[in-house]
Amino acid sequence: MHPKSQRLRSFGLVAVTLLLGACATSTVANSGASASAQPDLNNILVIGVANDYEGRTRFERKLAKDLTAAGMTATPLYVSAGGNKPIERQAIEELVSANSFDGVLISRVVDRDAGASMRAGSTATKAVRKGDRPADLFRYDYEELNEPVNIDIKLSVTISTELFAASSKGRVWALESSISNKEILDEVINEAIEKIVRGLQRDGFVDR
């Protein structure tokens, strides 16, 4: 592979790792109460905890959009806070109070792995004619042409999501989602959000 292509591939792998990086490392077990025991939460603040602002906004925006489509009012933190602001408890509590949020949904990556495997392309042979005289008819140099090496990047992450009720400030729901063998970040985000919304529907927080 050309050195420049190798550098670009390496940079992409590092960028993906940073994009999925999170500030917390604790693991939350799956949980959920019966639908009849759930508090009525309709106006939710959606928070994605990540080192990379662009990755966080993509996650928050998509999750808030899907929750709204499912019948719940949901607002991304970056919208409510007005940009890239630190995720701090006091600031979040002030946002909750100012916007009358009745719940806070927080998601963070608790485990991640970005693996890369290399696949060599096929080898072809090219004949290079030596000279143009009839005597040179069967004189050739043979060159081997190797196709560029392909690098497959597979992403596997575990995302912890917790829902807190604003009234009690207590956790009322949690889900740990595992997503494996994805090639691009959007695939990770889409599957994680699908599992979160489906879990909230199953446990009675969002209409089916």
Contacts in CASP RR format, 6 or more apart in sequence:
PFRMAT RR
TARGET T0000
AUTHOR 0000-0000-0000
METHOD contacts of the structure
MODEL  1
MHPKSQRLRSFGLVAVTLLLGACATSTVANSGASASAQPDLNNILVIGVA
NDYEGRTRFERKLAKDLTAAGMTATPLYVSAGGNKPIERQAIEELVSANS
FDGVLISRVVDRDAGASMRAGSTATKAVRKGDRPADLFRYDYEELNEPVN
IDIKLSVTISTELFAASSKGRVWALESSISNKEILDEVINEAIEKIVRGL
QRDGFVDR
1 9 0 8 1.000
1 148 0 8 1.000
1 149 0 8 1.000
1 151 0 8 1.000
2 148 0 8 1.000
5 148 0 8 1.000
9 116 0 8 1.000
9 151 0 8 1.000
12 153 0 8 1.000
13 114 0 8 1.000
13 115 0 8 1.000
13 116 0 8 1.000
13 153 0 8 1.000
16 114 0 8 1.000
16 153 0 8 1.000
16 155 0 8 1.000
16 185 0 8 1.000
17 112 0 8 1.000
17 114 0 8 1.000
18 51 0 8 1.000
18 52 0 8 1.000
19 50 0 8 1.000
19 52 0 8 1.000
19 54 0 8 1.000
19 55 0 8 1.000
19 185 0 8 1.000
20 50 0 8 1.000
20 109 0 8 1.000
20 112 0 8 1.000
20 114 0 8 1.000
20 155 0 8 1.000
20 157 0 8 1.000
20 185 0 8 1.000
20 188 0 8 1.000
21 50 0 8 1.000
21 51 0 8 1.000
21 52 0 8 1.000
21 109 0 8 1.000
21 112 0 8 1.000
22 49 0 8 1.000
22 50 0 8 1.000
22 51 0 8 1.000
22 108 0 8 1.000
22 109 0 8 1.000
22 110 0 8 1.000
22 112 0 8 1.000
23 49 0 8 1.000
23 50 0 8 1.000
23 51 0 8 1.000
23 87 0 8 1.000
23 108 0 8 1.000
24 49 0 8 1.000
24 108 0 8 1.000
24 110 0 8 1.000
24 160 0 8 1.000
25 110 0 8 1.000
26 110 0 8 1.000
26 160 0 8 1.000
27 110 0 8 1.000
27 111 0 8 1.000
27 158 0 8 1.000
27 160 0 8 1.000
27 176 0 8 1.000
28 110 0 8 1.000
28 160 0 8 1.000
28 162 0 8 1.000
28 174 0 8 1.000
28 176 0 8 1.000
29 174 0 8 1.000
29 176 0 8 1.000
30 174 0 8 1.000
30 175 0 8 1.000
30 176 0 8 1.000
31 173 0 8 1.000
31 174 0 8 1.000
31 175 0 8 1.000
32 173 0 8 1.000
32 174 0 8 1.000
32 203 0 8 1.000
33 172 0 8 1.000
33 173 0 8 1.000
33 203 0 8 1.000
34 203 0 8 1.000
35 203 0 8 1.000
35 204 0 8 1.000
38 172 0 8 1.000
38 173 0 8 1.000
38 203 0 8 1.000
38 204 0 8 1.000
38 205 0 8 1.000
39 102 0 8 1.000
39 165 0 8 1.000
39 167 0 8 1.000
39 168 0 8 1.000
39 172 0 8 1.000
40 102 0 8 1.000
41 72 0 8 1.000
41 102 0 8 1.000
41 103 0 8 1.000
41 163 0 8 1.000
41 165 0 8 1.000
41 172 0 8 1.000
41 205 0 8 1.000
42 72 0 8 1.000
42 73 0 8 1.000
42 102 0 8 1.000
43 73 0 8 1.000
43 75 0 8 1.000
43 99 0 8 1.000
43 100 0 8 1.000
43 101 0 8 1.000
43 102 0 8 1.000
43 103 0 8 1.000
44 67 0 8 1.000
44 72 0 8 1.000
44 73 0 8 1.000
44 74 0 8 1.000
44 75 0 8 1.000
44 101 0 8 1.000
44 102 0 8 1.000
44 103 0 8 1.000
44 104 0 8 1.000
44 105 0 8 1.000
44 163 0 8 1.000
45 74 0 8 1.000
45 75 0 8 1.000
45 77 0 8 1.000
45 80 0 8 1.000
45 92 0 8 1.000
45 95 0 8 1.000
45 96 0 8 1.000
45 99 0 8 1.000
45 101 0 8 1.000
45 103 0 8 1.000
45 104 0 8 1.000
45 105 0 8 1.000
46 60 0 8 1.000
46 63 0 8 1.000
46 64 0 8 1.000
46 67 0 8 1.000
46 74 0 8 1.000
46 75 0 8 1.000
46 76 0 8 1.000
46 77 0 8 1.000
46 105 0 8 1.000
46 107 0 8 1.000
47 60 0 8 1.000
47 77 0 8 1.000
47 87 0 8 1.000
47 92 0 8 1.000
47 104 0 8 1.000
47 105 0 8 1.000
47 106 0 8 1.000
47 107 0 8 1.000
48 56 0 8 1.000
48 59 0 8 1.000
48 60 0 8 1.000
48 77 0 8 1.000
48 87 0 8 1.000
48 106 0 8 1.000
48 107 0 8 1.000
48 108 0 8 1.000
49 56 0 8 1.000
49 87 0 8 1.000
49 106 0 8 1.000
49 107 0 8 1.000
49 108 0 8 1.000
49 109 0 8 1.000
50 56 0 8 1.000
50 59 0 8 1.000
50 108 0 8 1.000
50 109 0 8 1.000
53 78 0 8 1.000
53 84 0 8 1.000
55 185 0 8 1.000
56 77 0 8 1.000
56 78 0 8 1.000
57 76 0 8 1.000
57 78 0 8 1.000
58 185 0 8 1.000
58 186 0 8 1.000
58 189 0 8 1.000
59 107 0 8 1.000
59 189 0 8 1.000
59 192 0 8 1.000
59 193 0 8 1.000
60 76 0 8 1.000
60 77 0 8 1.000
60 78 0 8 1.000
60 79 0 8 1.000
61 76 0 8 1.000
61 78 0 8 1.000
62 189 0 8 1.000
62 190 0 8 1.000
62 193 0 8 1.000
63 74 0 8 1.000
63 76 0 8 1.000
63 105 0 8 1.000
63 107 0 8 1.000
63 193 0 8 1.000
63 196 0 8 1.000
63 197 0 8 1.000
64 74 0 8 1.000
64 75 0 8 1.000
64 76 0 8 1.000
64 79 0 8 1.000
65 74 0 8 1.000
66 193 0 8 1.000
66 194 0 8 1.000
66 197 0 8 1.000
67 74 0 8 1.000
67 105 0 8 1.000
67 197 0 8 1.000
67 200 0 8 1.000
67 206 0 8 1.000
68 74 0 8 1.000
70 197 0 8 1.000
70 200 0 8 1.000
70 201 0 8 1.000
70 206 0 8 1.000
70 207 0 8 1.000
71 206 0 8 1.000
71 207 0 8 1.000
72 200 0 8 1.000
72 205 0 8 1.000
72 206 0 8 1.000
72 207 0 8 1.000
74 105 0 8 1.000
75 99 0 8 1.000
75 101 0 8 1.000
77 87 0 8 1.000
77 92 0 8 1.000
77 95 0 8 1.000
78 84 0 8 1.000
78 85 0 8 1.000
80 95 0 8 1.000
80 99 0 8 1.000
81 91 0 8 1.000
81 95 0 8 1.000
85 91 0 8 1.000
92 104 0 8 1.000
95 101 0 8 1.000
96 103 0 8 1.000
96 104 0 8 1.000
96 166 0 8 1.000
101 166 0 8 1.000
102 165 0 8 1.000
102 166 0 8 1.000
102 167 0 8 1.000
103 163 0 8 1.000
103 164 0 8 1.000
103 165 0 8 1.000
103 166 0 8 1.000
104 163 0 8 1.000
104 164 0 8 1.000
104 166 0 8 1.000
105 161 0 8 1.000
105 162 0 8 1.000
105 163 0 8 1.000
105 164 0 8 1.000
105 196 0 8 1.000
106 161 0 8 1.000
106 162 0 8 1.000
106 163 0 8 1.000
106 164 0 8 1.000
107 159 0 8 1.000
107 160 0 8 1.000
107 161 0 8 1.000
107 162 0 8 1.000
107 192 0 8 1.000
107 196 0 8 1.000
108 159 0 8 1.000
108 160 0 8 1.000
109 157 0 8 1.000
109 158 0 8 1.000
109 159 0 8 1.000
109 160 0 8 1.000
110 158 0 8 1.000
110 159 0 8 1.000
110 160 0 8 1.000
110 176 0 8 1.000
111 157 0 8 1.000
111 158 0 8 1.000
112 155 0 8 1.000
112 156 0 8 1.000
112 157 0 8 1.000
112 158 0 8 1.000
113 155 0 8 1.000
113 156 0 8 1.000
113 157 0 8 1.000
114 153 0 8 1.000
114 154 0 8 1.000
114 155 0 8 1.000
114 156 0 8 1.000
115 153 0 8 1.000
115 154 0 8 1.000
115 155 0 8 1.000
116 151 0 8 1.000
116 152 0 8 1.000
116 153 0 8 1.000
116 154 0 8 1.000
117 151 0 8 1.000
117 152 0 8 1.000
117 154 0 8 1.000
118 149 0 8 1.000
118 150 0 8 1.000
118 151 0 8 1.000
118 152 0 8 1.000
119 149 0 8 1.000
119 150 0 8 1.000
119 151 0 8 1.000
119 152 0 8 1.000
120 146 0 8 1.000
120 147 0 8 1.000
120 149 0 8 1.000
120 150 0 8 1.000
121 146 0 8 1.000
121 147 0 8 1.000
121 148 0 8 1.000
121 149 0 8 1.000
121 150 0 8 1.000
122 147 0 8 1.000
123 144 0 8 1.000
123 145 0 8 1.000
123 146 0 8 1.000
123 147 0 8 1.000
124 144 0 8 1.000
124 145 0 8 1.000
124 147 0 8 1.000
125 142 0 8 1.000
125 143 0 8 1.000
125 144 0 8 1.000
125 145 0 8 1.000
126 142 0 8 1.000
126 143 0 8 1.000
126 144 0 8 1.000
126 145 0 8 1.000
127 140 0 8 1.000
127 141 0 8 1.000
127 142 0 8 1.000
128 140 0 8 1.000
128 141 0 8 1.000
128 142 0 8 1.000
128 143 0 8 1.000
129 136 0 8 1.000
129 139 0 8 1.000
129 140 0 8 1.000
130 136 0 8 1.000
130 139 0 8 1.000
130 140 0 8 1.000
130 141 0 8 1.000
131 139 0 8 1.000
152 183 0 8 1.000
153 183 0 8 1.000
154 180 0 8 1.000
154 181 0 8 1.000
154 182 0 8 1.000
154 183 0 8 1.000
155 179 0 8 1.000
155 181 0 8 1.000
155 182 0 8 1.000
155 183 0 8 1.000
155 184 0 8 1.000
155 185 0 8 1.000
155 187 0 8 1.000
155 188 0 8 1.000
156 178 0 8 1.000
156 179 0 8 1.000
156 180 0 8 1.000
156 181 0 8 1.000
156 182 0 8 1.000
157 178 0 8 1.000
157 179 0 8 1.000
157 188 0 8 1.000
157 192 0 8 1.000
158 176 0 8 1.000
158 177 0 8 1.000
158 178 0 8 1.000
158 179 0 8 1.000
159 176 0 8 1.000
159 177 0 8 1.000
159 179 0 8 1.000
159 192 0 8 1.000
160 174 0 8 1.000
160 175 0 8 1.000
160 176 0 8 1.000
160 177 0 8 1.000
161 174 0 8 1.000
161 175 0 8 1.000
161 176 0 8 1.000
161 177 0 8 1.000
161 196 0 8 1.000
162 171 0 8 1.000
162 173 0 8 1.000
162 174 0 8 1.000
163 171 0 8 1.000
163 172 0 8 1.000
163 173 0 8 1.000
163 174 0 8 1.000
163 200 0 8 1.000
163 205 0 8 1.000
164 170 0 8 1.000
164 171 0 8 1.000
164 172 0 8 1.000
165 172 0 8 1.000
173 200 0 8 1.000
173 203 0 8 1.000
173 205 0 8 1.000
175 195 0 8 1.000
175 196 0 8 1.000
175 199 0 8 1.000
177 191 0 8 1.000
177 192 0 8 1.000
177 195 0 8 1.000
177 196 0 8 1.000
179 187 0 8 1.000
179 188 0 8 1.000
179 191 0 8 1.000
179 192 0 8 1.000
179 195 0 8 1.000
182 188 0 8 1.000
182 191 0 8 1.000
197 206 0 8 1.000
200 206 0 8 1.000
201 207 0 8 1.000
201 208 0 8 1.000
END
